[in-house]
């Protein structure tokens, strides 16, 4: 049988393998355990260079995960950072490295060392491989057919609505929100902040096409003073409807926020009105709203 050559081809094949394997064993379809699947799948496809080791290492936060071969390149290992307790984050990292093994290992003779910042860089060749590995991980752990069914009623979800998805798929809430944003028509955005400043953000294509985004990677961007992200967990609120002039000069924004999922970070889900006002790009820049 001809082997896939793209991330989505491999993701489809692994997803079918996992689904059929669970059915054969009489087990629930979810969650997908990469630590169980990857060694068996790799040995069935590449018996002369399988994955033989998956284990945690204390990377001290420097890397999320790594993929590397032994000296003779006939065995491969997936390592993940064990310096935290998030099972979902570990599972996603393992799937991410599994993607590098299937899709990218033949493109370089160097090991893969993936930091959190690497995993969200899109404008380099290495960033392209990281993006493909993220897409593979999301597809395998949260298959599109099931994910659509689980989120079909989402119109104005809060962060807490994604907790059931986190538990169902054994992923982080961040990964579940990002997967929803990549497929929804809702004008919405995730904003991850630390110490009062936006670390990174990601918006749905519908929101992006309406001219709302942040350039936090190039422009230092504080969160609004009256936002939940700025007020912190001691304020007691987890969701609030803001008027225009808080997150956006032109539009009211619904904000729900989760604190401290990752090392004193605030994770905010912002939902905008269905139709955004027409405005010039210069207005966005002037108001520091077009900054990602």
C-alpha positions in Angstrom: 0.0 0.0 0.0 1.3 3.4 -0.9 2.3 5.5 2.1 1.0 9.1 2.6 3.2 12.0 1.9 1.4 14.8 3.7 0.4 15.5 7.3 -3.3 15.2 6.6 -2.8 11.9 4.8 -0.9 10.5 7.7 -3.4 11.9 10.2 -6.3 10.2 8.4 -4.4 6.9 8.4 -3.5 7.1 12.1 -7.0 8.2 13.0 -8.5 5.2 11.3 -5.9 2.9 12.9 -6.8 4.2 16.3 -10.6 4.1 15.8 -10.5 0.5 14.4 -8.1 -0.7 17.1 -10.3 0.7 19.9 -13.4 -0.9 18.3 -11.6 -4.3 18.0 -10.7 -4.1 21.7 -14.2 -3.0 22.7 -12.8 0.3 24.2 -14.3 3.8 24.0 -13.0 5.8 21.0 -11.6 8.6 23.2 -9.2 9.6 24.5 -6.5 8.6 22.0 -3.4 7.6 23.8 -0.4 8.4 21.6 2.0 6.6 23.9 0.2 3.3 23.2 -0.4 3.9 19.5 2.9 5.3 18.2 5.2 2.4 18.9 2.9 -0.2 17.4 1.9 1.9 14.4 5.5 2.8 13.6 6.7 -0.8 13.8 3.9 -1.9 11.4 4.8 0.8 8.9 8.6 1.1 9.4 9.8 -2.1 11.0 13.4 -1.2 10.5 13.2 2.2 12.2 10.3 2.1 14.7 9.7 4.3 17.7 10.9 2.3 20.6 10.9 4.9 23.5 8.5 7.5 24.7 9.3 9.0 28.0 9.3 12.2 30.0 12.4 14.4 30.6 12.8 17.5 32.7 13.5 20.1 30.0 13.1 22.9 32.5 10.5 24.5 30.3 13.0 25.0 27.5 11.4 22.4 25.2 7.9 20.9 25.0 9.1 17.8 23.3 11.8 16.2 21.1 12.2 13.5 18.5 15.6 11.9 17.8 17.1 8.7 16.5 19.8 6.5 17.9 23.3 6.6 16.4 22.4 4.1 13.6 19.0 5.7 13.0 17.2 2.4 13.2 15.3 3.3 16.4 13.5 6.6 17.4 12.5 8.2 20.6 9.9 10.7 21.6 10.6 12.8 24.7 8.3 15.2 26.4 8.7 17.7 29.1 7.6 16.2 32.5 8.1 19.5 34.4 4.3 20.0 34.6 1.2 17.9 35.4 -1.0 18.6 32.3 -1.9 15.2 30.8 -3.5 17.0 27.9 -0.4 19.0 27.1 1.7 15.9 27.3 -0.6 14.0 25.0 -0.6 16.8 22.4 3.2 17.1 22.5 3.5 13.3 21.9 1.2 13.6 18.9 3.1 16.6 17.7 6.4 14.6 17.8 4.7 11.6 16.2 3.9 13.8 13.3 7.5 14.8 12.9 8.4 11.1 12.8 5.9 10.3 10.1 6.0 13.4 8.0 9.3 15.3 8.5 12.1 13.0 9.7 13.3 12.4 6.2 13.6 16.1 5.5 16.5 16.7 7.9 19.2 14.7 9.6 18.9 16.8 12.8 16.8 15.8 15.8 13.6 17.9 16.4 13.6 20.0 19.6 10.3 21.8 19.9 9.8 24.7 22.2 6.4 26.4 22.9 7.4 29.4 20.8 8.6 27.1 17.9 5.2 25.4 17.9 3.4 28.6 17.0 5.9 30.1 14.5 4.5 30.0 11.0 6.7 32.2 8.9 9.8 29.9 8.4 10.3 26.4 6.9 10.8 25.0 10.4 7.7 26.9 11.4 5.8 25.3 8.5 6.8 21.8 9.9 5.7 22.9 13.4 2.3 24.0 12.0 1.8 20.7 10.2 2.7 18.8 13.3 0.1 20.8 15.3 -2.5 20.2 12.7 -1.7 16.5 12.7 -2.0 16.3 16.5 -5.3 18.2 16.5 -6.7 15.9 13.8 -5.7 12.6 15.4 -6.7 13.6 19.0 -9.8 15.5 18.1 -11.1 13.9 14.8 -13.1 16.4 12.7 -16.3 14.3 12.6 -16.5 13.9 16.4 -15.3 17.5 17.1 -18.0 19.0 14.9 -20.7 16.9 16.7 -19.4 18.0 20.1 -19.3 21.7 19.2 -22.3 22.1 16.9 -24.2 24.1 19.5 -21.3 26.5 20.3 -22.4 30.0 19.4 -21.0 32.1 22.3 -19.0 29.6 24.3 -17.1 30.3 27.5 -13.8 28.8 28.4 -15.5 26.5 30.8 -17.5 25.0 27.9 -14.3 23.5 26.6 -13.6 21.6 29.8 -15.7 18.7 28.6 -13.6 18.6 25.4 -10.4 18.7 27.4 -11.5 15.7 29.3 -13.0 13.8 26.3 -9.9 14.1 24.1 -7.2 14.5 26.8 -5.9 17.7 25.4 -5.3 21.1 27.0 -8.1 23.6 26.9 -5.9 25.8 24.8 -5.7 23.1 22.1 -9.4 22.5 22.2 -10.2 26.3 21.8 -7.7 26.6 18.9 -9.2 23.6 17.1 -12.6 25.2 17.4 -11.3 28.6 16.2 -9.8 27.0 13.1 -13.2 25.7 12.1 -15.9 28.1 13.4 -17.6 30.9 11.6 -18.0 32.8 14.9 -15.9 35.9 15.2 -13.8 34.9 18.1 -10.2 34.9 19.4 -8.0 33.3 22.1 -5.7 35.7 23.9 -2.9 34.3 26.1 -1.4 36.9 28.4 1.2 37.1 31.2 2.0 39.9 33.6 -0.6 42.1 32.0 0.7 41.8 28.4 -0.5 39.7 25.5 1.9 36.8 24.9 0.2 35.5 21.8 -3.3 35.4 20.2 -5.2 33.5 17.5 -8.4 34.5 15.9 -10.9 32.7 13.7 -10.7 33.4 9.9 -14.0 35.2 10.1 -12.7 37.6 12.7 -9.3 38.1 10.9 -11.1 38.9 7.7 -13.0 41.7 9.5 -9.7 43.3 10.4 -9.5 42.4 14.1 -6.2 40.9 15.3 -3.2 41.7 17.5 0.4 42.0 16.6 1.7 41.1 20.0 4.8 39.3 18.6 6.0 42.7 17.2 4.2 45.3 19.3 4.1 45.2 23.1 0.4 45.1 23.8 -1.1 45.4 27.3 -4.4 43.8 28.1 -7.2 46.3 28.9 -7.2 47.5 32.5 -10.8 46.4 33.1 -10.5 43.1 31.3 -10.8 39.9 33.3 -7.3 39.1 32.2 -6.0 42.2 33.9 -8.2 42.0 37.0 -7.0 38.5 37.9 -8.7 35.5 39.6 -9.2 37.3 42.9 -11.9 39.4 41.2 -14.2 36.4 41.2 -15.6 36.7 37.7 -14.9 34.2 34.9 -17.0 35.8 32.1 -18.3 39.3 31.3 -19.9 41.3 28.5 -17.8 44.4 27.8 -19.1 47.5 26.1 -17.2 48.9 23.1 -14.0 50.6 24.1 -12.5 47.8 26.2 -11.0 45.1 24.0 -12.1 46.9 20.9 -12.8 50.6 20.3 -15.7 49.9 18.0 -17.4 46.7 19.3 -18.7 45.1 22.5 -16.8 41.9 23.3 -17.8 38.9 25.5 -14.7 37.8 27.5 -14.3 34.5 29.4 -11.0 33.8 31.1 -9.2 30.9 32.7 -6.2 31.6 35.0 -3.0 29.7 35.6 -3.4 26.8 33.2 0.2 27.4 32.3 2.5 29.1 34.8 0.6 32.3 35.8 -0.9 32.8 32.4 -4.4 34.1 31.7 -6.3 32.4 28.8 -9.1 34.6 27.5 -11.7 33.7 24.9 -13.1 36.8 23.2 -16.3 36.7 21.2 -17.3 39.6 19.0 -20.7 40.5 17.4 -21.7 38.5 14.3 -21.1 41.4 12.0 -18.2 43.8 12.6 -18.4 47.5 11.7 -16.7 48.7 8.5 -13.5 50.6 9.3 -10.2 51.5 7.8 -7.0 49.6 8.6 -5.4 52.8 9.8 -8.0 53.1 12.5 -7.0 49.6 13.8 -3.4 50.5 13.9 -4.1 53.9 15.6 -6.1 52.1 18.3 -3.5 49.3 18.7 -6.2 46.8 17.8 -4.4 45.3 14.8 -1.5 43.9 16.7 -0.5 40.3 16.5 
